[in-house]
Amino acid sequence: MGDPHEPGQEATVRDADITVRVSATADPAAVRSARMGLLLRSLRERGPRSRGRLAEETGLTRTVATGLVDELAELGLVSCEDAGRRGAGRPGVQVRIVGGSVCGVGAEINVDHLAVVAVDLAGSVIAEFRRGIDGRRLPPEGVLAELAGLVADALAEARTAGVAVAGITVGVAGLVDTATQRVTLAPNLGWRDIDAAEDVRLRLTATAEPGRPVPPVRLANEATLAATAELDPADADRADMVVLYGEVGLGGAVVSGGRVAPGRHGWAGEIGHLPVDPRGRLCGCGRTGCWETVVGLRALLEAATDSDDPVRDPVLTLEERLATLVERARLADGRTLAALDEVGTWLGTGAAVLVNTLNPGTVVLSGYFAVLGEWLRPAVEARLAADVLAPRAGGTRVAISAFGPTAAVRGGALVSLEPVLSDPTVLADLPELHGGTR
């Protein structure tokens, strides 16, 4: 393979999961940036590596890899540390991601809460905020004003910490037109055709300090973002998985070949509206018996509590509500356990349809399902064992998310970091772009 600084060379590099191709006539700087991004992504996904290992995994020569690592170090994105002596040989130098230089901001709009988190390249949380709301009563502009305030607080904390912000990604519980960046339909919120990204951007711009432009704002479906957070290149079973994101309703995403499958128009994963109970309750979408009407948090609360139960107070955060339910389950409260078993059984019934259709390696219980996973998983596994045609439930395992209700905002933060992972050299422009705070 030719020198990446030499024009006319074909720039194709790959490792087990990533392939980067740049035309042979491409600007050498573009070739270099793409290769730097490949190295940075490999380090983030696989952990510290030696320069030699990085070169081997990406197909670069040792000389080229070493030069690119040096450039990443100059940008403050990686460090090279002595990993200790290996026998009688030379000490091993490990290249590792450095946190604290750049972060992405993820935000979430849901029926009963708003959430924002800023996560740096090393995965450390820079800022985090969550607020309970009653999204059905507040008009869209009220919800977006509240969200913009939380995002502004996160940007301020990042600025105080001297961390550049690569972007902001807002997850919404509903259909998002990725081309126009509008909320097409959010049934549980009662939203239709809302220009949420532009609204948030304008609000942030109005409150920003003079001369400090706002980072780019984009929209995505929250369950798609949750699935992004659940990706794990080290886990082969997660290369093909279904993520079930429990919220007031139910969001979902399908991962195939290690990538979230968006569908033809970006609207894949609306599994919460699979019809599972034709004689069931009316759904927020206007149909009857959708899957989310029997497994969403709203369904669980109705089964486990009375209408005047304090756990239904809309001012409570999601964490506060779930903590109360966990406490009751651990105290073996009969009504709570019966409600969890009912929801788990319905969850497994719908999951079996997806397993029969897709044969994923893993079904991940995310969102509120993860917090209550120890009580929900047995019923889910029982339904898969009974309803999946292939032996041993098709080899599909049921996993509990490590991120729980924070999966969507964390995924949003990761997506916001993509520009840096694709071209690390953009970091040099971020401090000036956001006010020269570093």
C-alpha positions as CSV (number, residue, x, y, z in Angstrom):
1,M,0.0,0.0,0.0
2,G,1.3,3.4,-0.9
3,D,2.2,6.3,1.3
4,P,-1.0,8.2,2.3
5,H,0.7,11.5,1.7
6,E,1.5,10.6,-1.9
7,P,-1.2,11.5,-4.5
8,G,-2.4,8.9,-6.9
9,Q,-2.3,6.0,-4.4
10,E,-5.4,3.9,-3.8
11,A,-6.4,4.4,-0.2
12,T,-8.1,1.3,1.1
13,V,-7.7,0.3,4.7
14,R,-9.8,-2.1,6.7
15,D,-9.9,-4.1,9.9
16,A,-12.5,-6.7,11.0
17,D,-15.4,-4.2,11.1
18,I,-14.4,-1.0,9.2
19,T,-13.4,-0.4,5.6
20,V,-12.4,3.0,4.4
21,R,-11.9,3.7,0.7
22,V,-10.8,6.9,-0.8
23,S,-10.4,7.5,-4.6
24,A,-6.8,7.2,-6.0
25,T,-7.2,10.8,-7.1
26,A,-8.3,12.0,-3.7
27,D,-6.5,14.8,-1.9
28,P,-3.7,13.3,0.2
29,A,-5.0,15.1,3.2
30,A,-8.4,13.4,2.8
31,V,-6.6,10.0,2.7
32,R,-4.6,10.9,5.8
33,S,-7.7,12.0,7.7
34,A,-9.7,8.9,6.8
35,R,-6.8,6.7,8.0
36,M,-6.5,8.7,11.2
37,G,-10.2,8.2,11.8
38,L,-9.8,4.4,11.2
39,L,-7.1,4.2,13.9
40,L,-9.1,6.3,16.3
41,R,-12.3,4.2,15.8
42,S,-10.3,1.0,16.3
43,L,-8.9,2.3,19.6
44,R,-12.3,3.3,20.9
45,E,-13.9,0.1,20.0
46,R,-11.1,-2.3,20.9
47,G,-9.2,-0.5,23.6
48,P,-5.5,0.3,23.9
49,R,-3.2,-1.2,21.2
50,S,0.4,-1.1,20.3
51,R,1.4,0.8,17.1
52,G,2.3,-2.5,15.5
53,R,-1.0,-4.1,16.4
54,L,-2.9,-1.1,15.0
55,A,-0.9,-1.3,11.8
56,E,-1.6,-5.0,11.5
57,E,-5.4,-4.6,12.2
58,T,-5.8,-1.8,9.7
59,G,-3.5,-2.9,6.9
60,L,-1.2,0.1,7.2
61,T,2.5,-0.1,7.3
62,R,4.2,0.4,10.7
63,T,5.8,3.6,9.5
64,V,2.5,5.1,8.3
65,A,0.6,4.0,11.4
66,T,3.3,5.5,13.7
67,G,3.1,8.9,11.8
68,L,-0.7,9.0,12.1
69,V,-0.6,8.1,15.8
70,D,1.8,11.0,16.3
71,E,-0.7,13.3,14.6
72,L,-3.6,12.0,16.8
73,A,-1.4,12.7,19.8
74,E,-0.7,16.2,18.7
75,L,-4.5,16.8,18.5
76,G,-4.8,15.5,22.1
77,L,-6.9,12.5,21.1
78,V,-4.5,9.7,22.0
79,S,-1.6,9.1,24.3
80,C,1.3,6.6,24.1
81,E,2.1,5.0,27.4
82,D,4.7,2.4,28.5
83,A,2.7,-0.7,29.3
84,G,5.6,-2.4,31.1
85,R,8.4,-4.6,30.1
86,R,7.6,-7.8,28.2
87,G,10.1,-10.4,29.4
88,A,13.6,-9.3,28.5
89,G,12.5,-7.3,25.5
90,R,11.7,-3.6,25.0
91,P,8.9,-2.1,27.0
92,G,5.5,-2.3,25.2
93,V,4.1,1.1,24.3
94,Q,0.3,1.2,24.2
95,V,-1.7,3.8,22.3
96,R,-4.9,4.7,24.1
97,I,-7.8,7.2,23.7
98,V,-7.6,10.4,25.7
99,G,-10.8,11.7,27.2
100,G,-11.5,15.3,28.0
101,S,-10.6,16.9,24.6
102,V,-13.9,16.5,22.8
103,C,-17.4,15.3,23.6
104,G,-20.8,14.7,22.0
105,V,-24.1,15.7,23.5
106,G,-27.1,13.4,23.4
107,A,-30.6,14.4,24.3
108,E,-33.9,12.6,24.6
109,I,-37.5,13.8,24.4
110,N,-40.0,11.3,25.9
111,V,-43.5,11.6,27.2
112,D,-42.6,11.7,30.9
113,H,-39.0,12.9,30.9
114,L,-36.3,14.8,29.2
115,A,-32.6,13.8,29.4
116,V,-29.3,15.2,28.3
117,V,-25.8,13.8,28.6
118,A,-22.4,14.9,27.3
119,V,-19.9,12.0,26.8
120,D,-16.3,12.4,25.8
121,L,-14.3,10.2,23.3
122,A,-13.2,7.9,26.1
123,G,-16.7,7.3,27.3
124,S,-16.6,9.5,30.4
125,V,-19.7,11.5,31.3
126,I,-18.9,15.3,31.3
127,A,-22.4,16.5,32.2
128,E,-25.8,14.8,32.8
129,F,-29.3,16.2,33.4
130,R,-32.8,14.6,33.6
131,R,-36.1,16.2,34.3
132,G,-39.6,14.8,34.7
133,I,-42.3,16.4,32.5
134,D,-45.9,15.8,31.4
135,G,-45.3,15.7,27.7
136,R,-49.0,15.2,26.8
137,R,-50.1,18.4,28.4
138,L,-47.2,20.6,27.5
139,P,-47.3,22.0,23.9
140,P,-44.3,21.1,21.7
141,E,-42.8,24.5,22.1
142,G,-42.9,24.1,25.9
143,V,-41.2,20.8,25.8
144,L,-38.5,22.0,23.4
145,A,-37.9,25.1,25.5
146,E,-37.3,22.8,28.5
147,L,-35.0,20.6,26.5
148,A,-33.0,23.5,25.1
149,G,-32.4,24.7,28.6
150,L,-31.0,21.4,29.7
151,V,-28.8,21.2,26.6
152,A,-27.5,24.8,27.3
153,D,-26.6,23.6,30.8
154,A,-24.6,20.7,29.3
155,L,-22.8,23.0,26.9
156,A,-21.9,25.3,29.7
157,E,-20.4,22.5,31.8
158,A,-18.4,21.2,28.8
159,R,-17.1,24.7,28.2
160,T,-16.1,25.1,31.9
161,A,-14.3,21.8,31.7
162,G,-12.5,23.0,28.5
163,V,-14.0,20.2,26.4
164,A,-15.0,21.0,22.7
165,V,-18.5,19.9,21.6
166,A,-18.7,18.1,18.3
167,G,-22.5,18.1,18.0
168,I,-25.9,17.5,19.6
169,T,-28.2,14.6,18.7
170,V,-31.8,14.6,20.0
171,G,-33.7,11.4,20.2
172,V,-37.4,11.4,20.0
173,A,-40.0,8.7,20.7
174,G,-41.6,8.7,17.3
175,L,-41.0,8.7,13.6
176,V,-38.2,11.0,12.5
177,D,-37.6,12.1,8.9
178,T,-33.9,12.0,8.7
179,A,-33.8,13.9,5.4
180,T,-35.8,16.9,6.6
181,Q,-34.8,16.5,10.3
182,R,-38.5,16.8,11.4
183,V,-40.6,14.8,13.8
184,T,-43.1,13.2,11.4
185,L,-45.2,11.6,14.0
186,A,-44.8,11.0,17.8
187,P,-48.1,9.4,18.8
188,N,-47.6,9.3,22.6
189,L,-46.6,13.0,22.6
190,G,-49.3,13.9,20.1
191,W,-46.8,15.6,17.8
192,R,-47.0,15.7,14.0
193,D,-44.6,17.4,11.6
194,I,-42.6,19.3,14.2
195,D,-39.3,21.0,13.2
196,A,-37.7,20.0,16.5
197,A,-34.0,20.3,15.5
198,E,-34.3,23.8,14.1
199,D,-36.4,24.8,17.2
200,V,-33.7,23.6,19.6
201,R,-30.9,25.2,17.5
202,L,-32.7,28.6,17.4
203,R,-33.3,28.5,21.2
204,L,-29.7,27.7,21.9
205,T,-28.5,30.4,19.5
206,A,-30.8,33.0,21.2
207,T,-29.2,32.3,24.6
208,A,-25.6,31.7,23.5
209,E,-22.8,34.2,24.2
210,P,-22.0,36.6,21.4
211,G,-19.7,35.1,18.9
212,R,-20.2,31.5,20.1
213,P,-22.0,29.5,17.4
214,V,-24.1,26.6,18.5
215,P,-22.8,23.0,17.6
216,P,-24.8,21.2,14.9
217,V,-28.2,19.8,16.1
218,R,-29.7,16.7,14.5
219,L,-32.7,14.4,15.2
220,A,-33.0,10.6,15.4
221,N,-35.3,8.0,16.7
222,E,-34.5,7.3,20.3
223,A,-34.6,3.5,20.0
224,T,-32.2,3.7,17.1
225,L,-29.8,5.7,19.3
226,A,-30.3,3.2,22.2
227,A,-29.2,0.4,19.8
228,T,-26.1,2.4,18.9
229,A,-25.2,2.5,22.6
230,E,-25.6,-1.3,22.7
231,L,-23.2,-2.1,19.9
232,D,-20.2,-4.1,21.0
233,P,-17.7,-5.2,18.4
234,A,-16.2,-7.7,21.0
235,D,-19.5,-9.5,21.3
236,A,-20.3,-11.6,18.2
237,D,-23.9,-12.2,19.3
238,R,-24.5,-8.4,19.2
239,A,-23.6,-8.2,15.5
240,D,-27.2,-9.3,14.9
241,M,-29.5,-8.2,17.6
242,V,-32.9,-6.7,18.4
243,V,-33.0,-3.9,21.0
244,L,-36.2,-3.5,22.9
245,Y,-36.3,0.0,24.4
246,G,-38.9,0.3,27.1
247,E,-40.4,3.7,27.8
248,V,-43.9,4.9,28.3
249,G,-44.4,2.9,25.1
250,L,-42.0,0.6,23.3
251,G,-39.2,1.5,20.9
252,G,-37.0,-0.9,19.0
253,A,-34.2,-1.3,16.6
254,V,-32.7,-4.1,14.5
255,V,-28.9,-4.5,14.2
256,S,-27.6,-6.5,11.3
257,G,-24.0,-7.2,10.6
258,G,-22.9,-4.8,13.4
259,R,-24.9,-1.9,12.0
260,V,-28.3,-0.5,13.0
261,A,-30.7,-1.2,10.1
262,P,-32.6,2.1,9.3
263,G,-34.9,0.7,6.6
264,R,-35.5,2.1,3.2
265,H,-36.7,5.5,4.5
266,G,-35.2,5.5,8.0
267,W,-38.3,4.4,9.8
268,A,-37.4,0.8,10.6
269,G,-37.8,-0.4,14.2
270,E,-41.4,0.7,15.0
271,I,-42.0,-2.6,16.7
272,G,-44.1,-1.1,19.4
273,H,-46.9,-1.0,16.9
274,L,-46.9,-4.7,16.1
275,P,-50.5,-5.9,16.6
276,V,-50.4,-8.5,19.4
277,D,-53.8,-8.2,21.1
278,P,-56.7,-7.4,18.6
279,R,-59.2,-7.1,21.5
280,G,-56.8,-5.0,23.5
281,R,-56.5,-1.3,24.4
282,L,-56.5,1.7,22.1
283,C,-52.9,2.8,21.3
284,G,-51.7,6.4,21.1
285,C,-51.3,5.8,17.3
286,G,-55.1,5.2,17.0
287,R,-54.9,1.5,16.4
288,T,-56.0,-1.2,18.8
289,G,-53.8,-3.8,20.6
290,C,-50.3,-2.6,19.6
291,W,-47.5,-4.3,21.4
292,E,-46.6,-1.2,23.4
293,T,-50.1,-1.1,25.0
294,V,-49.2,-4.2,27.0
295,V,-45.5,-3.7,27.7
296,G,-44.9,0.0,27.9
297,L,-44.3,1.7,31.3
298,R,-47.8,3.0,31.1
299,A,-49.1,-0.5,31.0
300,L,-46.9,-1.7,33.8
301,L,-47.9,1.2,36.1
302,E,-51.6,0.6,35.4
303,A,-51.2,-3.1,36.3
304,A,-49.1,-2.5,39.3
305,T,-50.6,0.6,40.9
306,D,-53.8,2.5,41.5
307,S,-54.5,5.8,39.8
308,D,-53.7,7.8,42.9
309,D,-50.4,6.0,43.6
310,P,-47.5,8.5,44.1
311,V,-45.4,6.6,41.6
312,R,-47.6,8.0,38.9
313,D,-46.9,11.6,39.7
314,P,-45.7,13.1,36.4
315,V,-43.1,15.3,38.2
316,L,-41.2,12.3,39.3
317,T,-38.2,11.3,37.2
318,L,-38.1,8.0,35.5
319,E,-35.4,6.8,37.9
320,E,-37.6,7.7,40.9
321,R,-40.5,5.8,39.6
322,L,-38.4,2.7,38.7
323,A,-36.7,2.8,42.1
324,T,-40.1,2.5,43.8
325,L,-41.1,-0.4,41.6
326,V,-37.8,-2.2,42.3
327,E,-38.2,-1.7,46.0
328,R,-41.7,-3.2,45.9
329,A,-40.5,-6.1,43.8
330,R,-37.7,-6.9,46.2
331,L,-40.2,-6.7,49.1
332,A,-42.2,-9.4,47.1
333,D,-45.2,-7.2,46.7
334,G,-47.7,-9.5,45.1
335,R,-49.4,-6.9,42.8
336,T,-46.0,-5.6,41.6
337,L,-44.7,-9.1,40.9
338,A,-47.8,-10.1,39.1
339,A,-47.7,-7.0,36.9
340,L,-44.0,-7.7,36.1
341,D,-44.8,-11.3,35.1
342,E,-47.6,-10.1,32.9
343,V,-45.5,-7.5,31.1
344,G,-42.6,-10.0,30.8
345,T,-44.9,-12.6,29.2
346,W,-46.2,-10.1,26.7
347,L,-42.7,-8.9,26.0
348,G,-41.6,-12.5,25.3
349,T,-44.7,-13.0,23.1
350,G,-43.7,-10.2,20.8
351,A,-40.0,-10.9,21.0
352,A,-40.7,-14.5,19.8
353,V,-42.3,-13.1,16.6
354,L,-39.1,-11.1,16.0
355,V,-36.8,-14.0,16.8
356,N,-38.8,-16.3,14.4
357,T,-38.4,-13.6,11.7
358,L,-34.9,-12.4,12.2
359,N,-33.0,-15.1,14.2
360,P,-30.9,-12.5,16.1
361,G,-28.0,-13.5,18.3
362,T,-29.3,-11.4,21.1
363,V,-32.4,-9.7,22.3
364,V,-31.4,-6.7,24.5
365,L,-33.8,-5.5,27.2
366,S,-33.0,-1.7,27.3
367,G,-34.7,1.4,28.7
368,Y,-36.9,0.7,31.7
369,F,-36.8,-3.1,30.9
370,A,-33.2,-3.2,31.9
371,V,-33.9,-1.7,35.4
372,L,-36.5,-4.4,36.0
373,G,-34.7,-7.0,34.0
374,E,-34.2,-9.6,36.7
375,W,-38.0,-9.9,37.0
376,L,-38.8,-9.6,33.3
377,R,-36.2,-11.8,31.7
378,P,-37.4,-15.2,33.1
379,A,-40.9,-14.6,31.5
380,V,-39.3,-13.4,28.2
381,E,-37.1,-16.5,28.1
382,A,-40.0,-18.8,28.8
383,R,-42.0,-17.4,25.9
384,L,-39.1,-17.6,23.5
385,A,-38.6,-21.2,24.5
386,A,-42.2,-22.0,23.9
387,D,-42.9,-19.9,20.8
388,V,-39.8,-19.9,18.7
389,L,-39.8,-22.7,16.2
390,A,-36.1,-23.3,16.0
391,P,-34.6,-25.4,18.8
392,R,-33.2,-23.7,21.9
393,A,-35.0,-20.5,21.0
394,G,-33.0,-20.3,17.8
395,G,-29.8,-19.8,19.8
396,T,-31.0,-16.3,20.8
397,R,-30.0,-15.1,24.2
398,V,-31.7,-12.4,26.2
399,A,-29.3,-9.7,27.6
400,I,-30.0,-6.8,29.9
401,S,-28.6,-3.4,28.9
402,A,-25.9,-1.9,31.0
403,F,-27.2,1.6,30.2
404,G,-30.9,1.1,30.9
405,P,-32.9,4.3,30.6
406,T,-29.8,6.3,29.6
407,A,-29.1,4.2,26.5
408,A,-30.8,6.6,24.1
409,V,-29.0,9.7,25.3
410,R,-25.7,7.9,25.4
411,G,-26.2,6.7,21.9
412,G,-27.0,10.3,20.9
413,A,-23.7,11.4,22.4
414,L,-21.9,8.7,20.5
415,V,-23.5,9.7,17.2
416,S,-22.6,13.3,17.8
417,L,-18.9,12.2,18.0
418,E,-19.0,10.6,14.5
419,P,-17.6,13.7,12.7
420,V,-14.4,13.4,14.9
421,L,-14.2,9.7,14.4
422,S,-14.5,10.1,10.6
423,D,-12.0,12.9,10.4
424,P,-10.1,13.7,13.6
425,T,-8.5,16.8,12.1
426,V,-11.9,18.6,12.5
427,L,-11.0,18.9,16.2
428,A,-8.5,21.6,15.4
429,D,-11.4,23.8,14.3
430,L,-13.8,23.1,17.2
431,P,-12.2,25.4,19.8
432,E,-12.4,28.3,17.4
433,L,-15.9,27.3,16.2
434,H,-17.2,27.2,19.8
435,G,-15.5,30.3,21.1
436,G,-11.9,29.4,21.5
437,T,-12.3,28.2,25.1
438,R,-9.6,25.6,24.9
